[in-house]
Amino acid sequence: MSNFEPSLERLWERGSLRWQRRSAPDAIPLTIAELDVRTPAFVAEAVTERLAERGIGYFDPAMLSERHGDLAKQLFGFTEFAWSRTCSDALQACRTALDALVTAGGTVAVETPLYPDLTRLAPYPRRRLLTVPAPGAPGSSVDWAAVASTLELSDCVVLCHPHNPFATARSVAEMDRILDLAAQARCAVVVDEVHLPLSGCPSFLSRADDHDAAVVVCTSLSKTFGSSGMRTGFLYANAAAAEYLGGLPDVALPAPDTFGVAASLACLDHGDDWLAQTRAELEVNRVALGSFLPGLDVGVALAPGVPGLIGWIEDDGSDRLSALLRRARVDLLPAGHYGPDAEPGWRISYGIHRGILDVVFDRLSQARRAL
């Protein structure tokens, strides 16, 4: 049985933001990055037990904090860290880390293009904003001289690994190079790794012990288990970054909610098989999407990327796919959503049931024949 919800009717009735914001009553939105999964049974049981047995009053999140090492090893892909905290979500973690590492009036570099929520965090409050190129496809060239000069001018660089929207990831060699350059420039490194557990890629923190740069990883299980409505995030730091973050008061990091803690512990203790199946289903979707798009013959193709729930569709700029999407009532996020530097293209979130992806393919094929 699939982990994904197979019924379009149920999804149209869902209260999730992605389905609320669809362009038409019968549109299929492949926009916001989330999994259209049925709630895993182990999560439903844990949340129900928390509600029935412990209520919804004040609680101590220490039960989750005590498992940070297990989470890091089992789901986030590293074993060594000097400091960790639980918070309300990954974006809150990024903001808190930035505020601790960079004073008002400091300089932050961000990848471009980048998903807007993370880009908006960098210049607040009154910080100067610089940019470095987003990671390209495997084997693509990197202007390391330009990266080095930008880091020299920056107090901190914010990276997204794997990258959103491109679904690319820096290789181990590229991670090492960035951490070397950051150490030489005395530039801290904050990495949003919320998409990491679905990708199988190594974490930046797995490389941090070999370098002197201050490294903070911000993540959550929201993308991995389709639990974005439950507010839980995690910060991990190496020793160099812990010098700045270690003295943060509790109020600097809003606590996760009680159900987010229950769900996270359930995912850690019971989620391995579920996660393996979800990854396998996502990979089937990714391969099918890569095979289907060129056959539309409208100048589009799925760009090379890492496994996960999002992909980048390269577009020749002719706007022919845009016409098909409107006719087919399929919603994607256009390049302009990610700022003026994005090349023509579309981000797709393909974390849906394979049968619904076939409906998308049928609609687009019919729209193509109608042109």
Secondary structure, 3 states (H helix, E strand, C coil): CCCECCCHHHHHHCCCHHHHCCCCCCCEECCCCCCCECCCHHHHHHHHHHHHHHCCCCCCCHHHHCCHHHHHHHHHCCCCCCEEEEECCHHHHHHHHHHHHCCCCCEEEEEECCCHHHHHHCCCCCCEEEEEECCCCCCCCCCHHHHHHHHHCCCEEEEECCCCCCCCCCCHHHHHHHHHHHHHHCCEEEEECCCHHHHCCCCCHHHHCCCCCCEEEEECCHHHHCCCCCCCEEEEECHHHHHHHCCCCHHHCCCCCHHHHHHHHHHHHHCHHHHHHHHHHHHHHHHHHHHHHHHHCCCEEECCCCCCCEEEEEECCCCHHHHHHHHHCEECEEHHHHCCCCCCEEEEECCCCHHHHHHHHHHHHHHHHHC
